[in-house]
Amino acid sequence: MDRLDNTVRPYAWGSTTAIPRLLGVEPTGEPQAEMWMGAHPGAPSRTGRGPLNEVVAEDPVKELGRAAVARFGPRLPFLLKLLAAGAPLSLQV
């Protein structure tokens, strides 16, 4: 099991305090709108063994399991986004 270090996206509509509070770090004063957890190539989580998308690509069966690779292919099949809105947003589905 690897501890993930996740990318925070600084979109203008983001809260300046919610994600830092969750992570137990001091706010920077900048908006922090989304924390991405997964292997999306645009902002993969990082592990002690490298970016998660690269770790999975090295040995998909070991990292995801044979059944998941057979059903979804050799990539992690989801991206979890934690949203922290500091301003009203349009509906996202």
N, C-alpha and C positions, 0 to 999 in steps of 0.2 A: 504494500500500500504506500502511495506517495502523498506527501503533503503538497497541495496546489497553491501556487502564487498566481493570483488572477489579475487580469487587466481591468482597470477602471477607465471608463470612457467619460471624458469631460464635456459633455454636451451642455449648451447654455441653459437648458431647462432643469438641470440637475440640482439636487440639494447640496448645500455646502457642508452639511453636518451628518447626514444620515449614514452614509457608507463609512466615513471615518469613525463614527460612534460604534457601528457594528464591528469594525476591525480593531477597535481599541487603540486608534492612533489619533494624533492631533490633526484637526482640520487645517487645510492649506489656505482656505478662503476661496478657493476655486470651486466651481460647480463640479460635482461628481455624480453623473446621471445613471450609469449602468456599470455593473460588475459582471464580466463575462466569465463563465466557468465551462470549459470544454476544450475541444481541439479545433475550433474554427481557425483556418489559416490566417485570417486577418488579425487575430489577437488570441493565440492559444494560451491556455494556462501553462505555467512553467513548473517543472518538477526538478528534483535534485539530479535527474538524469537527462534534462533538456526540455525543450518545448513538448507539450503533450501530443501534438499532432505527429511529431517526429518519433516520439517514444512508441506510439501506437503503430506507425508505419514500419518500424523495425521488426516487430513481431505481433501482428494483429491478433492471431489466435491466442497467444499468451496473455495479451493485455485485455482483450474483449471476450474471449471464449469462442469456441468453435461454432456454437449455435448463433451467436450474434453476427459473426463474420458471414456465415452461410445466409442469414436473413437480410443483413443490411450492407454487406460488403466490408472491406478492410479499413473502414474509417469509423470513428466514434459517431453514432447516429443521432446526437442531440447537442444542443447548446443551451445552457441555462443562463438566463439573464436576470440579475437582481436589479430592479428599477428603483431609483430614489428620486422622485420628482419633487422639485422645489417650486414648480409652476405648473399650471394646468396643461394637460396633454390631450392629444386626440386619442381615440380608442385604438389599441394595438391588439391584434389577435394572432 
